[in-house]
Amino acid sequence: MALLDRAIVSALPAVPKPIVRLISQRYIAGERIEDACRVVKEINAAGKMATIDVLGEEVTTPEEARHIAYAYDDVFRAIDEQGLDSNVSVKLTGMGLKLAREIAKENLERTVRLAAQRGNFVRIDMEDSSCTDDTLAIYRELREEGLENVGIVLQAYLRRTLDDIASLADLTPNVRLCKGIYVEPLKVAYHDFDQIRANFFRALGALLEGGSYVGIATHDEWLIHEATRLVGRYHRVREQYEFQMLLGVRERRGDELVRDGHRLRIYVPYGEQWYAYSLRRLQENPKIAGYIASDTVGRLLPRRNGARA
Ligand SMILES: Cc1cc2nc3c(=O)[nH]c(=O)nc-3n(C[C@H](O)[C@H](O)[C@H](O)COP(=O)(O)OP(=O)(O)OC[C@H]3O[C@@H](n4cnc5c(N)ncnc54)[C@H](O)[C@@H]3O)c2cc1C
């Protein structure tokens, strides 16, 4: 399978852009903020919440980083004007982390303060392991400055994650827990599917035990099932956790979660950089290419059973 995934990825640059657009449009709202708002409205109408991510390619100047940070001003304004149920997700590299830590911190802090004025919330996505220390340190600094409307992401594939949960415990952090999307070396990350699942389960237990609000970000059926049992065991009411899924992935399963009374938030990326973003994400993790390819083929073929969602 890995070979097939890699073959799909290496063929991608040769695929005409309109076809890549056709495939990626299920996963990306579009190029403009209006596209994101239209998609969020549909999501809200289905009883789900959203988080909007402004796509940006790797930034090379402080101006580009500021441009991305300022794009969130428009997002907050649109959310308010249209009464959307959505927060935002940001990437610290987009805000300049690789240029200078202080640039990223300044851009993020401005965004979080703006969100606070509007009663909104900012989730800091977690990127590859070269960003983990800085991301967690900047998060701590903002919390220690008294900003409460900000949360982080922890990745279950990282060996350090349980230690991070312990060292963040004094902040009772608002955490999105996911498996992790980047290709990491074995010394920092588990590669084995079952070990990642087991660490996800342990991390979720530790976060619930510590009183954290958790965004359970997974499409993995086993984890969804175990997570619903765990939140029950910790007597969490509906407002004290949420499930999260990516736009266009397992939509019917998402509908079921909502019908069962859980809250669900959908990750909605948009931006002019959709093409570069799609290629980069696929090149970072060829497994996604396999998902998309099998999902697309699955949609074209008649369904043999009701399991796919
Ligand atoms: C809301 C949200 C936010 C995220 N934020 C981050 C982040 O900040 N940092 C980070 O490193 N990772 C992030 N991720 C990605 C995450 O780490 C995983 O890589 C991704 O969710 C796949 O893992 P899974 O738990 O769904 O399990 P998997 O076992 O990988 O997937 C379970 C099933 O879901 C389906 N599926 C999963 N992903 C896709 C896809 N892209 N396209 C089509 N089908 C798919 C497949 O059918 C697959 O068999 C986020 C994920 C979500 C849902």
The ligand as a Gaussian input file, in Angstrom:
#p B3LYP/6-31G(d) Opt

LIG

0 1
 C      -10.244000      18.292000      12.990000
 C       -8.882000      17.736000      12.757000
 C       -7.785000      18.549000      12.971000
 C       -6.487000      18.041000      12.807000
 N       -5.412000      18.819000      13.135000
 C       -4.178000      18.300000      13.066000
 C       -3.040000      19.010000      13.546000
 O       -3.137000      20.135000      14.045000
 N       -1.828000      18.415000      13.444000
 C       -1.664000      17.157000      12.924000
 O       -0.536000      16.661000      12.895000
 N       -2.732000      16.463000      12.464000
 C       -3.967000      16.988000      12.526000
 N       -5.043000      16.258000      12.084000
 C       -4.828000      15.017000      11.300000
 C       -4.711000      13.805000      12.197000
 O       -3.517000      13.874000      12.919000
 C       -4.732000      12.493000      11.372000
 O       -3.669000      12.474000      10.487000
 C       -6.007000      12.272000      10.571000
 O       -7.130000      12.676000      11.293000
 C       -6.154000      10.781000      10.254000
 O       -6.182000      10.026000      11.448000
 P       -7.495000       9.310000      12.014000
 O       -7.490000       9.431000      13.495000
 O       -8.698000       9.832000      11.343000
 O       -7.258000       7.767000      11.752000
 P       -6.868000       6.970000      10.429000
 O       -6.724000       5.567000      10.854000
 O       -5.745000       7.616000       9.726000
 O       -8.170000       7.145000       9.566000
 C       -9.374000       6.442000       9.835000
 C      -10.189000       6.435000       8.557000
 O      -10.633000       7.766000       8.267000
 C      -10.562000       8.025000       6.870000
 N       -9.658000       9.169000       6.640000
 C       -8.804000       9.699000       7.533000
 N       -8.179000      10.790000       7.017000
 C       -8.663000      10.936000       5.769000
 C       -8.450000      11.874000       4.708000
 N       -7.600000      12.897000       4.833000
 N       -9.137000      11.704000       3.542000
 C      -10.025000      10.688000       3.402000
 N      -10.273000       9.778000       4.369000
 C       -9.616000       9.890000       5.521000
 C      -10.082000       6.762000       6.223000
 O      -11.229000       6.047000       5.809000
 C       -9.396000       6.017000       7.321000
 O       -9.419000       4.643000       7.152000
 C       -6.330000      16.720000      12.318000
 C       -7.443000      15.911000      12.104000
 C       -8.698000      16.383000      12.327000
 C       -9.873000      15.473000      12.151000

